[in-house]
Amino acid sequence: MYKLWATIKKDTSVLLRDKIGLTLMFTMPIVLAIVITTIQNSTFELVNNNKVPLLLCNRDTGDAGKQLVTAITKVGMFDIKQVTENQTNEQIIDRMHAKDALVAVVIPANFSAKLSANAKSISNKALTNFGVLTDSTKATSNSVEPLTLYYHPVLQTSFRLSVNGALRSSLQLVQNKQILKSLYFALNQKELPKDLENDVVNENVPINEISVSRDGSRNIPNASQHNIPAWTIFAMFFIVISLGSSVVREKLNGSFVRLKTLPTNYLIALISKQLTYLLVTMVQAVCIFAIGIWLFPIMGLPKLNLPADIVGLIIVLLICGWCAVSYAICVGVFAQTQEQANGVGAISIVLLAAIGGILVPSFAMPSSFKYIMQLSPLHWALEAFYGLFLEGGKLSDILMNIIPLLIITVLIQIITLWGLKRKNLI
Amino acid sequence: MAVMNTTAAVSIENLGFTYPGQSNVCFANLNLQIEAGERFGIFGPNGAGKTTLINCMTGLLSFQEGKLSLFGQDIAAHKKETNKLFGFVPQDFSFYQELSPAQNLEFFGAWSGLNKQTIKQRTTELLEVLGLADVRDKQVHKFSGGMKRRVNLAIGVIHNPRILFLDEPTVGVDIQTRNAIIDYLKELNKNGTTLIYTSHQLSEAEELCNKIALIEAGKIIAHDTLPNLLSKHKENGLEELYLKLTGKSYRDE
């Protein structure tokens, strides 16, 4: 036992002298977590809280134009700046170049008249089909001049599609009202009653948004809940830079040679490295979580909420840390030089993070990657963390993520032992 | 065939070794006996097989044929036990330069099987004797070459080994450090440690060794006390004898 303790002391002292490695291990993931969370949080806020600035030019003088303006206002996702109807399209475009707005909508001059005519035509068609009207010649077609939607090129496709959908929904509301008015008039020869019109406009089927958490809580996941677990995993695996190099350095500086002549099995050294660096990964996780809980709110970022199952979280952290440490030792055993260990280690972690869903969400990946991602330990670690942080799950809910992670870890250990045996190091 | 003697510090019988994947045989039927308490020097040109022979004796290389025993214990069958019998001072600095001499001695002492109390006591003794007491807690990478050599030696003897293998222990050091190391090695030998030493410093070998073996192309071409060898070959010094037996041509490996 004293041999193991002395080896842990030695490994800890060597690690504490490696200032660059320590800086990389702790600073890099913290900076990444802060930067990525800040960026993603602003996106979340843009969607959830902020409004998209929109220039609205209503050149129509009729009711339908006004109703459309009201409907667009009620959507709630736009910060509407109305411009006078005499503004030219070029002037509107210039204002968009000046970043006055990201989106502009122009309602054409004869919008109400054409929409009304179109509604009348559709209602006549319907009445003819119902057999109420016999003269089909009354169902003449009238095309409505399109609304014009200008958008700034910086607006991402997903945003543009959201804006388009919101406008289409507003337009549909106005069109339906016109058709209903027309039908009502044709059948009753009088105007649609106001209360019925209000019912048509306001009585939409409500949509309940519910986050499918396992613990029944209705907390909406924020950028911190997404990013902190992801970058914690990344940080843990980035330990390869320090640990992989440490193993190579030990091989190259002759210490290995002396160790092989001593009456102690090299497995003690491997166990010591695993315990020492496992502790480092735990400290990394505590640091990053602490920043998410206490520093993020001060910086105006959403606070990280720890999962209810803290024991489950600790177990996942330990398994994830063990896998990261095993991988780093494996890289160190097979690398010939420190440069190889650093290069291969860093690039492979970025690749494993990419295919594991840390850099790009797994749902956004091509279907062929859905199988490849299962080879990445970071994928299983991320799924386990999301199960706890986002879904409010317990340890039992994420067993199917932990088991593959454990299998991968054991495989890495076997490969490492084989490598050591092959190189006559154990 | 050599006569086996269980009291011999090292007994090599019909040793055969070839590096894996290579066709050239390094040793074939090599026999050698080194008695306990000897200061034994192994010399020869580059590529002769000195380091390979020491690596076989320390178990760093696994030989294919023959038998090699340390104090009667077969190193192939009892590696862990035989590893306790010897210390090794490699030519390269084989320790952690990020650590201090005291930290290195604590770690290697533990791996040599010593307990905490013994390590503490031996660390104080060794650092004092080798002139490193004032820098016991300083990082080794800031040390001079001579100081590093002494740290390398201290680690090799922390567990009071019965045999000490030394591969060029004084290479690259000044006269003062060389003398201090040689004096310390003689002192160790007086206390019963068998020294097995290899070097290209023949004047140093004359001063230290009481028995030598000259090795050439994997074969022992001379093996006796220095006076006997000089008398037999009618030479005045080890350098002349060495050149006479191994020739003057380059030995590029």
Chai-1 contact restraints between the chains, C-beta under 6 A:
chainA,res_idxA,chainB,res_idxB,connection_type,confidence,min_distance_angstrom,max_distance_angstrom,comment,restraint_id
A,Y2,B,A110,contact,1.0,0.0,6.0,A-B,restraint_1
A,K3,B,A110,contact,1.0,0.0,6.0,A-B,restraint_2
A,A6,B,E106,contact,1.0,0.0,6.0,A-B,restraint_3
A,A6,B,F107,contact,1.0,0.0,6.0,A-B,restraint_4
A,A6,B,A110,contact,1.0,0.0,6.0,A-B,restraint_5
A,K10,B,F107,contact,1.0,0.0,6.0,A-B,restraint_6
A,S13,B,L99,contact,1.0,0.0,6.0,A-B,restraint_7
A,S13,B,Q103,contact,1.0,0.0,6.0,A-B,restraint_8
A,V14,B,Y96,contact,1.0,0.0,6.0,A-B,restraint_9
A,V14,B,E98,contact,1.0,0.0,6.0,A-B,restraint_10
A,R17,B,E98,contact,1.0,0.0,6.0,A-B,restraint_11
A,G254,B,P90,contact,1.0,0.0,6.0,A-B,restraint_12
A,G254,B,D92,contact,1.0,0.0,6.0,A-B,restraint_13
A,G254,B,S94,contact,1.0,0.0,6.0,A-B,restraint_14
A,S255,B,S94,contact,1.0,0.0,6.0,A-B,restraint_15
A,V257,B,P90,contact,1.0,0.0,6.0,A-B,restraint_16
A,V257,B,S94,contact,1.0,0.0,6.0,A-B,restraint_17
A,R258,B,S94,contact,1.0,0.0,6.0,A-B,restraint_18
A,K260,B,L60,contact,1.0,0.0,6.0,A-B,restraint_19
A,T261,B,T58,contact,1.0,0.0,6.0,A-B,restraint_20
A,T261,B,F88,contact,1.0,0.0,6.0,A-B,restraint_21
A,L262,B,W111,contact,1.0,0.0,6.0,A-B,restraint_22
A,L262,B,S112,contact,1.0,0.0,6.0,A-B,restraint_23
A,P263,B,K80,contact,1.0,0.0,6.0,A-B,restraint_24
A,P263,B,N83,contact,1.0,0.0,6.0,A-B,restraint_25
A,P263,B,K84,contact,1.0,0.0,6.0,A-B,restraint_26
A,P263,B,G113,contact,1.0,0.0,6.0,A-B,restraint_27
A,T264,B,W111,contact,1.0,0.0,6.0,A-B,restraint_28
